[in-house]
Amino acid sequence: MGIFKTRKNKKFTYTPQHFKNDGEGSPFEMKHKFDDFRKTVGPTGGIKSKFQNAFEELKESPDRSANRRVIIIVAILILIFLFIIEFDLSIFLPNS
């Protein structure tokens, strides 16, 4: 057991006694309905590759208004955080 390694979930190949496989897959398989459309789901290399995949998915998203909304919300949260820690924003303004 490593400190930085995450454990993978166990997978069991349970098939009921009277189940006929028609090529549809197991009815007991638990899967999110959006997993087929995302690249960020599943095992990836590390945190850098997760961020790269998330940004690529954000760029390829057809809904521009949702992307803009997310960026505005993140910017507002960053400004609130800077206000809480009393960061001096005047260093970005030109001296007069």
C-alpha positions, -999 to +999 in steps of 0.1 A: +000+000+000+015+033-011+007+066+004-002+083-028-018+054-047-056+053-047-073+020-043-094+007-072-129-006-066-133-044-068-152-057-097-172-089-096-184-109-125-217-120-111-241-135-136-276-147-124-286-183-130-314-175-154-298-145-172-296-147-210-269-124-224-283-107-256-252-086-260-267-056-241-243-060-212-251-069-176-283-054-161-264-052-128-237-029-142-238+005-125-228+033-149-235+070-150-255+081-180-229+107-190-198+085-188-199+078-225-195+115-233-168+125-209-130+120-211-124+129-174-141+097-161-120+067-154-084+061-144-060+088-156-023+094-151-022+121-125-036+154-114-019+172-144-036+150-169-069+153-151-067+191-154-057+189-190-086+166-198-110+189-180-098+220-198-100+202-232-136+191-223-144+227-214-130+240-247-150+214-267-182+221-250-209+234-273-226+255-246-206+288-246-229+305-221-224+278-195-186+280-199-188+318-195-210+314-164-185+290-148-156+314-155-175+343-140-184+323-109-148+313-104-136+349-108-161+361-082-151+334-058-114+343-062-121+380-056-141+370-024-112+349-012-088+377-018-111+401+001-113+376+030-075+373+033-072+411+029-051+410-002-041+445-014-053+448-050-038+483-054-005+467-065-021+461-099-031+497-104-006+522-119+010+547-094-004+582-097 
